């Protein structure tokens, strides 16, 4: 391995460790905020953080290994499955919120965390895309798209929470989340079918 490849590998691992740390904190914080506000959207956002944790663990596993076609294929399939799980969860959650007309309380903590998460995940997704491309690593590049979906979801949750807090539009959050469902399915199919080797 060249010195440049070694540095890129270390950068990729650092990006994944930052993602893991951020999402572990997010799961705890969002669980508390969801309970306080009785917010299905915040609870769902916390579960999305669990999907991102799983995807990051897969990438760390792949980056720390010797690589190889079988390992890459397995990693891409696991990431694809994470996309499908995220899309399914958002679809079910959005449908449930709309059907039951759940009106959560305002959550300044949820709004703050969603705004910060959107910015942090956009930066991490960009770093993973650049690093994955430079390494020629489809697993890191694909997981970068999981991080991008997480940023989009944070933005959708943020819009929904702000519209609920300012205008009382409780339904804005689940409606915005349906955009992510389409994107998640598309990226899941892409990860599942992506050639390796």
N, C-alpha and C positions, 0 to 999 in steps of 0.2 A: 504494500500500500504506500502510495506517495505521501509526502508531507502534506500537500494540499488536500488530498483525499482524507487523510487523518483529521485535519482541521475541520473539513466539511462534516465529517462523521460526528465529531465532538459538538459542532454547532447544531446538527440535527438532534442529537441527544439532549442538548441543553434546551432547545425549543420544546421538546417533548416533556422534559422535567418541569419546565415552567408551566406548560399546559396542565400537567398532572396536579401540580401544587395549587394552581388557580382553581381548578375544578373541585379539588377536595375541599378547599375552603368554601367554594360556592355551594356544594351539596349541603353543608352544615348551615350556612347563612340562609340559604333559600328555604330550607326546611323550617327554620325558626320564623322567617318572614311569612311563609305560606300559612303556618299555623296561626300566627297573629292576625293576618288579614283574611283568613278563610279563603285563600286564593288558590283555585285549581291551576291557574296559569303559572303562578310561582312554583307550585309543586311540580308541575310539568317541566318547568325550566330546570329545576333541581334534578329531575330524572334525566333530562338531556345531558346534564353534567356527568351523570354516571355513564352514559353512552360514550361521551368524549374521553372519560377516564379509561374505559375499556379499549377504545381505539388507540389511545396513546400507549397503553401497556403493550398492545400488539406491535406497534412500531418500535418501541424500545427493545422488545424481544427480537424483532427482525434485524434491527441495526446492530445489536450486540452479537448476533450470530454470524456465522461464516457466509451467510447469504445463500445463494443457490436457488434454482428454479422452483423446487418443491416448497421451500420455505417462503419464497416470495408469493407463490400462488396461494398458499394457505393464509398468509397475512392479508393479501388482497381480498380473499373471500371473507375473512373475519371483518374487515373494514366494510365491505359491501353489506354484510349482515347487520352491522351497526347502523348503516344508512337506512336499511329497510325497517329496522326496529324503531329508529327515530321517526321516520315518516308515518309508520303505523301508529305510534303513540300520539303524535300530534293530531292525526286524523281523528282518532278515538277521543282524545281530550277535547278537541275543538267541537266535535259533534255533541259530546256530553254537555259542555258548557252552554252551547246554543240551545240544546233541547231542554235543559233544566233551568235556564235563565239565571244561573248563579251570579250574584252581584257581590263581588269581593269588596272588602273595605280598601281604603287607600293605603298604599305602602311606600312611604318615602325610602325605606331601606331597599325594597325591591326595585324601585325606580333608579336609585343610585347604583345598585349592583348591576342591573341590566345595562345601564349606560357605560359603566366601566368595562363590563364584560364585552360589549360590542366593540369598543376601541381596542382592548387587549387582544381579543380573538382575531380581529382584522389584521393587526400587526403580526401575530403569530402565524396566521395563515399565509401571509405574504412571505415571511421568513422561511416557512416550510416549502412553499412552492419554489422559491429561488434555490434553496439548499438541495431539495430533492432533485430538481432539474440538473444542478451542477454535479451532483453525485451520480446522476443516472439511476436514481432509486425510485421506482414507481410506487413503492409502499409509502414512503415519506410524502411524496407528492399527492397521493390519493388521500392520505390522512389529513393533509393540509386542507383538502376540500371538506372533510368532516369539520375541521376547525372553522372554515368559512361558513358552513351551514350553521354552526353554533353562533357565530357572529350575527348572521341574518336572523336567527331565532331570537337572540338577545335584542336586536333592533325591533323585531315584531312585538315581543313582549313589552319592551319599553314604550312603543307607540300605544299599545293597548292599555298599559297602566296609566300613562299620561292622559289619554283620552277618557279613561274611566275617572281619573282624579279631577280633571278639569271640566269635562262636559257630561259626565255620567254615562258615557257610552260603554257599558259593560261588555257588549258584544264585539267591540273592536279587536280585542286580543285574539279570540279564536279565529276570527275572519282573516286577520293578518297571518296567522299561523298556517293557514291552508296553502299559502304560497310556498312555504318550506316543504310541504308534503310532496309537491310536484318535483322540486329540486332534489329532495332526498331520494326519491324513487329513481330519478334519472342518474344520479351519481352512484347509487347502489348498483344499478345495472351495469354502469360503466366499470366500476371496480370489479364486479363479479366476472365480467367478460374480458377484462384487460389482458392482453397477452403478456407473458413474462419470458425472461431469458434473453 
